[in-house]
Amino acid sequence: MEAYRVEKEVATNGVLQLNALPFKEGELVEVIILGRKREMHKVAHSPLRGKVIAYIDPTEPVAQDDWELLR
């Protein structure tokens, strides 16, 4: 099952509109709606979300000189 998450604000008339969903026409989908408190929405739960991450030599040992066993 694919999951697709989107945050939308309900219109004054109670209508919720979803556009450009990543599903094919006629595909059966399940819709679950969860309410959120506005205070929770404003809090940054992931301060690094959206930041650029670069891995420089990701397979190289870290702090190899700090190990007493290797001296």
N, C-alpha and C positions, 0 to 999 in steps of 0.2 A: 504494500500500500504506500503510495506517495503521500507526503504531507506538504502542504503549502500554507505558510503563515502570512497573514496580512493584518494590519491594524487599520481600522476604519472608524470614523465617527458616525453615529446614527443621526440621520437628518431629523428635523423638527417634526416631520410627519411620521416618524418611526420607520422610515425606509432605509435599508442598507443596500448599497449598490456595489457590486464587485465587477471590475472590468479587467480584461486581458489576463484571464486565468490561464495557467500553463497546462490545460487539459484539452483534449480533442473534442470536437463537436459530437454530441450524442453519448459521450463517456459518462458513466454513472459515478457520481461523487457523493460523499457524505459530508454534511455541513454540521459543525458543532460551534455554537456561539458561546463564548465565555466573557462575562463582564469584567472590566478592570476599574479599579479606583484611580482617579486622576492623580493622586499623590504618588502612587506607584509608578505611573507613566513618566513622571518628571524626574525620578531618581535614576541616575546612571548606574545600572547594574554591571555594565561591562565598560569600564572607562577606556579600554584599548580597542573596542569594537570600531572597525572602520579605519584604524591606523595602519600604516604601512609597516610590514614586518619583513625583514631580510635575514636570512640565515647565512652566516659567513662560516664556512668550514663546519657544517653541522655534525660531521662524524669524527672530528678531531677531539682528543681528550681535553677536559677543562681542568684548570688548576693542577696540572700534573706535577709541578714543582712543590706543591704543598703537601704531598703524601710522603710521610716519613719512611714508609716501606720501600719506596723507590729510590731513596738516597743511598 
